[in-house]
Amino acid sequence: MPEMTTPEELFEHELKDMYYAEKALEQVLPRLASEATSRQLASAFKQHHQETKQHVKNLEQVFSELGKPPQGEMCPGIDGIKAEHDKFMREEDASQQVRDMFLTGAAARAEHYEIAAYTGLVAMARTLGETDAAKLLNENLRQEKDALKKVETISKDLLKAAKPNGRTRSSNGRRATSPSRKRTTARRGSSR
């Protein structure tokens, strides 16, 4: 493999990484939507699938502006997140509620990865004077940030729905007492 010596070569390498990641997510998002039992979560996956298709087109346009063919390069980050999802779905006998919570976590991990990658790509494009590329990449970045906010909100809603009256339950069905409440109760009991 030839030595990478220029920022332009690194920029192209990072573009290939994101192109691979977006193409992989384009294939995975419909499956995530079908795995979700929460209508809100399934809808979010379907909407982000449409956005991801546009992300791919935006990346293809960036490649075109650079005079390069669109090409992906294996992305271990996205492959790892996907493998973690696949392992959980294959090996864990999770309730629908817990599975939906897991799916929001998997989605958040993917969004964080994409946000970090696009942040770097936008900075590189601006530094290299690739203003049109920077605009397209920044649009992808903005949508990834919005997708993360949406999945975080859904996650909070799912967690709230799982906690009756905002209290957690222990495995024996009794209401669990927080450590700070135990200390307060103990102090009150010792002063009597």
N, C-alpha and C positions, 0 to 999 in steps of 0.2 A: 504494500500500500504506500503510495507516495506521501511524503511529508506535507502536512498542512501548515502553511506559512503565512497566510493572509487572512484578514478579517472577512474578506469576501468569501473565502473558502469555508470559514466557520459558519457564516450566515447561510450559505447554501446547504451545509451539513445540517444545521438546525432546522431549516425549512423542510428538508427531506424527513427528518425525525417527526415533525409535526404533521406532515402530509400522511405519513404512515399511521400516526396516532389518530388523526381525524378519519381516515379511511376505515380503520379498525372500529372506531366508535360508531361510524355510520352503519356498520354491520351489527354491532352489539345493541344499540339503543332500542330497536324494535323488540328484541328478546327481553330486555329489561322491562319494557312496557307490558309485555305479556306476563312476566313474572310478578309484577306488582298487583296487589289486591286493592290497594288504595286507588280510587278513581283519580284523585288529585295527583298522586305520584305517577300513575300511568299516563295521564295527560301531560305532565311535565316532561316525561321521557319522549312522548310523541312530538311535542313542540320542539324539544331540543334536537330531535332527529332531523327535523326540517332545517333548523339553524345549522346543524352540522353539515348537511348537504351544501349549504351556502358557504360554510367555512372551507370546504374542499374546493369549491369553485374559486373562492378568493385566493387560496393558496396557488391554484393552477394559474390564475392571472398574475400573481407575483412571479412565479417561475417564467411565465411568458415574457414579462417585462424585463427579466434578467437574461432573456434569450436562451433559457434552459428548458428541457422537457420536464414536465412534472414527474417526480420520481420519489418513492418512499424509501426510507432506510429504516431497518428494524429498530423499534423503539422499546428497549427493555422496561422502561418505566410503565408504559401503558400495558405491555404484555404482562407485567407483574401484577398490576391492579386487576386485569382480566383473569389471570390465573387464580388470584385470591378469591374473586367472586365465584369462579367455576368450582373451586374446591369447597367453599362454603355451601353452595347450592347442592353439590353432589353428596357431601358427607354429613351435613347437619339436618336433623329432623326438627326444623324450626316452625313455630306457629306462623300463621299468615302475618300477624302483627309484627312478630320479631323479624320475619323475612323482609317485610317492608322497611323496617328500621335499618336492617343491614344494607338494603339496596340504597337507602339515602346516604349511608356512610360510604359505600362504594362509589356512588356518584360524586360525592364531595371530594373523595380522594382524586378521582379523575379530573374534576374541575380545578382543584389546586395545582395539579401537575400542568394542566393546560395553561392556567393563568401564569404560572412561573415561566413556562416556555414562551408564551406570547409576549410577556413583559420584556424578556430578553431580546426577542426578535424585533419588537417595535423599536427598542433602543438602538439595536444594531442598524436597522433600516434607516433610522433618522441620522445616525452618525455617518453612515455610508452615503447619505444624500439621496436615498431611495424614497422620496416623499410619497409617491403613489403607493408603493409597497407598504410603507408605514401606515397609511390611511386604511388600507385593506386589513392589515394585521391588527390594527387598533380596533377596528370594527369587530373582528373575531374576539379580541380580548374583552371588549365591553360586553358582548353576549355571553362569554364564559363567566364573567363576574356576575351578571344577572342570573344565569343558571345556578350558580353557587348559592346566591341569596335565596332563590326559590327553593332549592333542595334543603337548605338549612331551615327555612320556615316550615316546610313539610315535615322535616325531622322533629322539630319542636312540637308541632301539632300531634304527631304520632306518639311522642313521648308523653305529652299531657293526657292524651286519650288512654294511654296505658296505665295511668296512675289515678285510681279513683279518689276523688276529693283532694287531689294533689299529694296524696300520701302513698308511699311505697308499701308493698306487702311482702312479708317474709315468706319463705318457702312453706311454712306451716299455715299460711292464710291469715295470721295475725298481723295487725298493723305494726310495722317496724318503727322503732323510736330512734330518732337521730341521736348521735353521741352528745350533742350540746343539750338536748332535752333530758337525757339521762343524768348529766351532771347537775342540771338545775333541780331535777326531782330529788336527786341524792342529797343536795345541799338543804333543800326544804325539809326532807325527812330527818336529817341529822340535827336540825335545830329544834325539833319538837321534844 
